[in-house]
Amino acid sequence: MQHPLPDASADDKPASADAPAGMPARRWDDLRHRVVGRFFAQLFGGVGRALCEPGQLPVRGIHRVLICRPNHRLGNALLISPLLAEVETLYPGAEIDIISAGRAAGIVFGNRFLVRQVISLPARIARHLWLSVKLLRQLRGNRYDLAIDASNSSQSGRLLLAIVHARYKLGFPDERAGAPSAWHGLPAPEHFAQRGVFLLRTAYAGEVRRPYPPLNMRLSGEDREQAGQALAGILGEPVPRQRVVGIFANATGAKRYGTDWWMPFLDALQKLQPDLRIVELVADHGRSQLDEKFPAYYTRDLLRLAAVIANMQAVISADCGVMHLAVASGTPTLGLFSVTSAEKYGPYGPSNGAVDTRALGAVEVAAAASDWLGTH
C-alpha cells in the first residue's frame, strides 16, 4: 500500500529538477514516488502493527503522554480539548506534551497544569525544513509511556506516531491495510471531538461511565471579569438589559458568507428577536464585514476573544475556528454550514446547534436561528 508524502507543499521544488543525467524526468518522478511510497508504507505498516488494542492500556504506570495533532488550524486544536481533558482525568498524575503546528495549540493549552510543553511545528514545514527537523529530533529524544494520534485521517499524525519512542501507541488502525484488528467494526462516534476520547476510553483497561468532556478553554475569573467590562463599554451600559449575541462573519473559502448574505439575515433576525443586542466579532484582518452597522470587538489575542465571548448570551458563526472557540468559552453557539459536515465538525455539546444552509435563503436561516435562540 502506498501513502502520499505528508504535508506536501506547493512550494516544494519539482522532483524532475534533480533527475540524474540521462534519465527522463517522468521516469525519475515515478521511481522516486515508488521508493518513497514503499518507505512510508513500511513505516506506517510498522506503527499499525504496534498500535494498542482495546482494553490493553493500563490503568496505572502512564506518566508521560504525548498527543499528536500537527495541524495549524484553531478549530482542529480546540477539537482535541476533550481528549486532553480525558487524559487529565484518567491519568491525573501524568505530564502531557502536545505536538501541533502553528501557534493556536500553544495559546489555548499553554495554561493547563498538566501540560509540560506544546511543540509547534511550522505551519508550512517545507519553508522551515531545518527548524522542523530540529523539533522532530527533540521529540524523538523524549521517551513516552503513551503517544496518541488524535486523528484517523492525518498522514502527518501517523508519521509522528511512527517516529516517537513510546511504550504504548494509540491510534485508529488503517482498515485498508487488511490486517485484522479488534478496532474494526467498533461504533466510533461521528463527531471529531469525541473520536479521540472514544479511542482512549476503548483502549483503557478500566471502566469509564460518564459523558464525553466538552470543549473547554478554562478561562480565569479575572479574564472573564475584564472582558465583561470591555463588553459593557462597547455596548455603552454597565449591565446590558438585553441579550447580547456575537456574530462572526468570516470563514475560509466556500464556507464564508458575504456581507450581502449577512445583512438580510440580521435584518430578519432582529425583526423576529427585537430585544437582541448584536456585537460583531471582527476577524483578524481588522475590517467590518457587516457594514459597520453594529458595535464591534476586535483583538488578535485568542484568550481575550474567548473571554469576551464568554460574557455573551449566544454566538452565531459560520463554520470556522472562532465557532469552536465560542463553544470552548462556554457560550451557546449556532454554526452555519454550507460545505462541511455538521455531524462531524458542528458546534459540540448540548447547548449548541447547527443549520445546514445549502437549501435555505438568509431569511429562512434567520427563522431557524430565531427558533434556536428561543431555547437559550
C-alpha positions as CSV (number, residue, x, y, z in Angstrom):
1,M,0.0,0.0,0.0
2,Q,1.4,3.4,-0.9
3,H,0.9,6.6,1.2
4,P,1.3,10.1,-0.1
5,L,4.1,12.3,1.3
6,P,2.7,14.0,4.4
7,D,2.4,17.8,4.5
8,A,3.3,18.3,0.8
9,S,3.6,21.9,-0.1
10,A,3.1,23.7,-3.4
11,D,6.4,25.5,-2.7
12,D,8.4,22.3,-2.9
13,K,10.9,22.0,-5.8
14,P,9.6,19.7,-8.6
15,A,11.2,16.3,-8.4
16,S,12.2,16.3,-12.1
17,A,14.5,19.3,-11.4
18,D,17.1,16.9,-9.8
19,A,16.7,13.9,-12.1
20,P,20.0,12.1,-12.8
21,A,21.7,12.8,-16.1
22,G,20.3,10.7,-18.9
23,M,17.1,9.7,-17.0
24,P,13.8,11.1,-18.3
25,A,12.1,13.4,-15.8
26,R,8.9,11.4,-15.8
27,R,10.7,8.1,-15.2
28,W,12.7,9.7,-12.3
29,D,9.4,11.0,-10.8
30,D,7.8,7.6,-11.0
31,L,10.9,5.9,-9.4
32,R,11.1,8.4,-6.6
33,H,7.4,8.1,-5.8
34,R,7.6,4.3,-5.8
35,V,10.6,4.4,-3.4
36,V,9.1,7.0,-1.1
37,G,5.7,5.2,-1.2
38,R,7.3,1.9,-0.3
39,F,9.3,3.6,2.6
40,F,6.1,5.2,4.1
41,A,4.1,2.0,3.5
42,Q,6.6,0.1,5.6
43,L,6.8,2.8,8.2
44,F,3.1,3.1,8.6
45,G,2.6,-0.6,8.5
46,G,5.1,-1.0,11.3
47,V,3.3,1.5,13.6
48,G,0.0,0.0,12.6
49,R,1.1,-3.4,14.0
50,A,2.3,-1.7,17.2
51,L,-1.0,0.1,18.0
52,C,-2.6,-0.6,21.3
53,E,-5.7,-2.9,21.1
54,P,-8.9,-2.3,23.0
55,G,-8.5,-2.9,26.7
56,Q,-4.7,-3.1,26.6
57,L,-3.9,0.4,28.1
58,P,-3.0,0.0,31.8
59,V,-4.8,2.0,34.5
60,R,-1.5,2.8,36.2
61,G,2.0,3.4,35.1
62,I,1.2,6.1,32.5
63,H,3.3,9.1,33.4
64,R,4.5,10.7,30.2
65,V,1.9,11.3,27.5
66,L,2.2,12.8,24.0
67,I,-0.8,13.9,22.0
68,C,-0.1,14.3,18.2
69,R,-2.2,16.8,16.2
70,P,0.1,18.5,13.8
71,N,-2.4,20.9,12.3
72,H,-2.2,24.7,12.4
73,R,-5.9,25.5,12.4
74,L,-7.5,26.8,15.5
75,G,-10.6,24.6,15.2
76,N,-8.6,21.4,14.9
77,A,-6.6,22.4,18.0
78,L,-9.7,23.1,20.1
79,L,-11.4,19.8,18.9
80,I,-8.7,17.8,20.8
81,S,-9.5,19.6,24.1
82,P,-12.0,16.8,25.1
83,L,-9.2,14.2,24.6
84,L,-6.8,16.3,26.6
85,A,-9.4,16.5,29.4
86,E,-9.9,12.8,29.3
87,V,-6.1,12.2,29.7
88,E,-6.1,14.6,32.6
89,T,-9.0,12.6,34.2
90,L,-7.7,9.1,33.6
91,Y,-4.1,9.9,34.4
92,P,-4.2,12.9,36.8
93,G,-0.6,12.5,37.8
94,A,0.8,12.4,34.3
95,E,2.7,15.0,32.4
96,I,1.4,15.8,28.9
97,D,3.2,17.1,25.8
98,I,1.3,18.2,22.7
99,I,2.7,18.4,19.2
100,S,0.9,20.7,16.9
101,A,1.6,23.2,14.1
102,G,1.4,26.9,14.2
103,R,0.6,28.9,17.3
104,A,-3.0,28.1,18.2
105,A,-2.5,25.0,20.4
106,G,0.2,26.7,22.5
107,I,-2.2,29.6,23.2
108,V,-5.2,27.6,24.1
109,F,-3.5,24.8,26.1
110,G,-0.4,26.5,27.5
111,N,-2.1,27.3,30.8
112,R,-3.1,23.7,31.5
113,F,-1.4,22.5,34.7
114,L,-0.6,19.0,33.4
115,V,0.7,20.2,30.0
116,R,4.5,20.4,30.1
117,Q,5.0,21.8,26.7
118,V,3.3,22.4,23.3
119,I,5.8,21.6,20.5
120,S,4.6,23.7,17.5
121,L,5.9,22.7,14.1
122,P,5.8,25.4,11.4
123,A,2.5,25.7,9.5
124,R,4.5,25.1,6.3
125,I,7.2,22.6,7.0
126,A,8.7,22.9,3.5
127,R,9.5,26.5,4.2
128,H,11.1,25.9,7.6
129,L,12.8,22.5,7.0
130,W,15.7,22.8,9.4
131,L,13.5,24.1,12.2
132,S,11.1,21.2,11.6
133,V,14.0,18.7,11.7
134,K,15.3,20.2,14.9
135,L,11.9,19.9,16.6
136,L,11.4,16.4,15.4
137,R,14.8,15.4,16.7
138,Q,13.8,16.9,20.0
139,L,10.6,14.9,20.0
140,R,12.4,11.7,19.2
141,G,14.8,12.3,22.0
142,N,11.9,12.0,24.5
143,R,10.5,8.8,26.0
144,Y,6.8,8.5,26.5
145,D,4.6,5.9,28.2
146,L,1.7,6.8,25.8
147,A,1.6,8.5,22.4
148,I,-1.8,9.2,20.8
149,D,-2.5,10.1,17.2
150,A,-5.7,12.1,17.7
151,S,-6.9,11.8,14.1
152,N,-7.9,8.9,12.0
153,S,-7.1,10.6,8.7
154,S,-3.8,12.5,9.2
155,Q,-0.8,11.2,7.4
156,S,1.5,13.6,9.4
157,G,-0.1,12.5,12.7
158,R,0.6,8.9,11.9
159,L,4.2,9.7,10.8
160,L,4.8,11.3,14.2
161,L,3.4,8.3,16.0
162,A,5.8,6.2,14.0
163,I,8.9,8.1,14.9
164,V,8.4,8.8,18.6
165,H,9.5,6.4,21.3
166,A,6.5,5.2,23.4
167,R,5.6,2.1,25.3
168,Y,2.0,2.3,24.1
169,K,0.9,3.9,20.8
170,L,-2.7,4.7,20.3
171,G,-4.4,5.4,17.0
172,F,-7.2,4.2,14.7
173,P,-5.8,1.3,12.5
174,D,-5.9,1.8,8.8
175,E,-8.7,-0.5,7.6
176,R,-7.2,-0.5,4.1
177,A,-4.1,-2.3,5.4
178,G,-6.0,-5.5,5.6
179,A,-4.6,-6.6,9.0
180,P,-7.2,-7.8,11.4
181,S,-7.8,-5.6,14.5
182,A,-10.3,-5.6,17.3
183,W,-10.9,-1.9,16.5
184,H,-12.5,-2.8,13.2
185,G,-16.3,-2.7,13.4
186,L,-16.4,-0.8,16.7
187,P,-19.0,2.1,16.7
188,A,-16.7,5.1,16.7
189,P,-18.6,8.4,17.2
190,E,-19.0,10.6,14.1
191,H,-18.0,13.9,15.7
192,F,-14.3,14.6,15.7
193,A,-14.3,16.0,19.3
194,Q,-15.5,12.6,20.5
195,R,-13.2,10.3,18.5
196,G,-10.0,10.8,20.4
197,V,-11.9,10.3,23.7
198,F,-13.5,7.1,22.3
199,L,-10.1,5.9,21.3
200,L,-8.6,6.4,24.7
201,R,-11.6,5.0,26.6
202,T,-11.8,1.9,24.5
203,A,-8.1,1.2,24.9
204,Y,-8.2,1.9,28.7
205,A,-8.3,-1.3,30.8
206,G,-10.6,0.4,33.4
207,E,-14.2,1.2,33.3
208,V,-15.4,4.7,32.3
209,R,-19.1,5.7,32.7
210,R,-19.5,9.4,32.3
211,P,-20.5,11.8,29.5
212,Y,-17.9,12.9,26.9
213,P,-15.9,16.0,28.1
214,P,-16.9,19.3,26.5
215,L,-14.6,21.8,24.7
216,N,-13.2,24.0,27.4
217,M,-10.8,26.9,27.4
218,R,-10.6,27.1,31.2
219,L,-10.7,30.8,31.3
220,S,-9.7,32.5,34.5
221,G,-12.2,34.6,36.5
222,E,-10.0,37.6,36.1
223,D,-10.1,37.3,32.3
224,R,-13.9,37.0,32.3
225,E,-14.3,40.0,34.6
226,Q,-12.1,42.3,32.5
227,A,-13.7,41.1,29.3
228,G,-17.1,41.8,30.8
229,Q,-16.0,45.4,31.5
230,A,-14.8,45.7,27.9
231,L,-18.1,44.4,26.5
232,A,-20.1,46.8,28.7
233,G,-18.0,49.7,27.3
234,I,-18.7,48.5,23.8
235,L,-22.4,48.5,24.4
236,G,-22.4,51.7,26.4
237,E,-24.2,50.4,29.5
238,P,-22.8,48.8,32.7
239,V,-25.1,45.8,32.7
240,P,-26.8,45.1,29.3
241,R,-30.5,44.8,29.8
242,Q,-30.9,42.9,26.5
243,R,-29.5,39.6,25.3
244,V,-26.1,40.0,23.6
245,V,-25.4,37.9,20.5
246,G,-22.0,37.8,18.9
247,I,-21.7,37.5,15.1
248,F,-18.6,36.2,13.5
249,A,-19.0,36.7,9.8
250,N,-15.6,35.4,8.5
251,A,-14.6,31.9,7.4
252,T,-12.2,30.4,4.8
253,G,-13.1,29.7,1.2
254,A,-16.5,28.4,0.3
255,K,-17.5,28.3,4.0
256,R,-17.6,32.1,4.1
257,Y,-20.9,34.1,3.7
258,G,-20.7,37.5,2.2
259,T,-21.9,40.8,3.5
260,D,-24.8,40.6,1.1
261,W,-25.9,37.4,2.8
262,W,-25.4,38.5,6.4
263,M,-27.3,41.8,6.2
264,P,-30.6,40.3,5.2
265,F,-30.1,37.6,7.7
266,L,-29.5,40.1,10.6
267,D,-32.4,42.3,9.5
268,A,-34.8,39.3,9.6
269,L,-33.3,38.1,12.9
270,Q,-33.8,41.4,14.6
271,K,-37.4,41.6,13.4
272,L,-38.0,38.2,14.9
273,Q,-36.0,39.0,18.1
274,P,-36.2,42.7,18.7
275,D,-34.6,42.5,22.1
276,L,-31.2,41.3,20.8
277,R,-28.0,43.4,21.0
278,I,-25.7,42.4,18.1
279,V,-22.0,42.7,18.5
280,E,-19.7,42.0,15.5
281,L,-16.6,39.9,16.3
282,V,-14.2,41.4,13.8
283,A,-11.9,39.0,12.0
284,D,-8.1,39.1,12.1
285,H,-7.9,41.3,9.0
286,G,-9.5,44.1,11.1
287,R,-12.3,45.1,8.7
288,S,-16.0,45.0,9.4
289,Q,-18.0,42.6,7.3
290,L,-21.3,43.9,8.5
291,D,-21.0,47.4,7.0
292,E,-20.0,48.8,10.5
293,K,-23.7,48.7,11.4
294,F,-23.2,47.2,14.8
295,P,-20.9,47.7,17.9
296,A,-17.8,45.6,17.3
297,Y,-15.0,44.0,19.2
298,Y,-11.5,43.3,17.7
299,T,-8.5,41.5,19.0
300,R,-5.8,39.2,17.7
301,D,-5.5,37.6,21.1
302,L,-7.4,34.3,21.2
303,L,-7.7,34.3,25.0
304,R,-9.2,37.8,25.1
305,L,-11.6,36.9,22.3
306,A,-12.8,33.8,24.2
307,A,-13.2,35.8,27.4
308,V,-15.4,38.5,25.7
309,I,-17.5,35.7,24.1
310,A,-17.9,34.1,27.5
311,N,-19.8,37.2,28.6
312,M,-22.3,37.0,25.7
313,Q,-25.6,35.0,25.7
314,A,-25.0,33.4,22.3
315,V,-22.8,33.4,19.2
316,I,-23.7,32.8,15.6
317,S,-20.9,32.0,13.3
318,A,-20.0,30.3,10.0
319,D,-18.0,27.0,10.3
320,C,-14.6,28.1,11.4
321,G,-12.1,28.1,14.3
322,V,-13.8,31.0,16.1
323,M,-17.0,29.0,16.1
324,H,-15.2,26.3,18.1
325,L,-13.6,29.0,20.3
326,A,-17.1,30.2,21.2
327,V,-18.1,26.7,22.1
328,A,-14.9,26.3,24.3
329,S,-15.7,29.6,26.0
330,G,-19.0,28.1,27.3
331,T,-21.3,30.3,25.3
332,P,-24.2,28.6,23.4
333,T,-23.1,28.7,19.7
334,L,-25.0,28.2,16.5
335,G,-22.9,27.2,13.5
336,L,-23.9,27.8,9.9
337,F,-22.8,25.1,7.5
338,S,-22.7,25.2,3.7
339,V,-19.8,22.9,2.8
340,T,-18.5,20.6,5.6
341,S,-20.4,18.0,7.7
342,A,-22.1,19.4,10.8
343,E,-22.3,15.9,12.2
344,K,-18.5,15.7,12.2
345,Y,-17.5,19.3,12.8
346,G,-20.6,21.1,14.2
347,P,-20.6,23.1,17.5
348,Y,-20.0,20.4,20.0
349,G,-22.3,19.9,23.1
350,P,-26.0,20.0,24.0
351,S,-26.2,23.8,24.3
352,N,-25.1,24.3,20.7
353,G,-26.7,23.9,17.3
354,A,-26.1,23.8,13.6
355,V,-28.0,24.8,10.5
356,D,-27.4,23.3,7.1
357,T,-27.9,26.4,4.9
358,R,-27.3,24.8,1.4
359,A,-31.0,24.8,0.6
360,L,-32.1,27.9,2.6
361,G,-32.0,31.6,2.0
362,A,-30.8,34.1,4.5
363,V,-34.3,34.9,5.8
364,E,-35.1,31.2,6.3
365,V,-31.8,30.7,8.2
366,A,-32.7,33.7,10.4
367,A,-36.0,32.0,11.2
368,A,-34.1,28.8,12.3
369,A,-31.7,30.9,14.3
370,S,-34.6,32.7,16.0
371,D,-36.1,29.4,17.0
372,W,-32.7,28.3,18.4
373,L,-32.3,31.5,20.3
374,G,-35.7,31.0,21.8
375,T,-34.5,27.9,23.6
376,H,-31.4,29.5,25.1
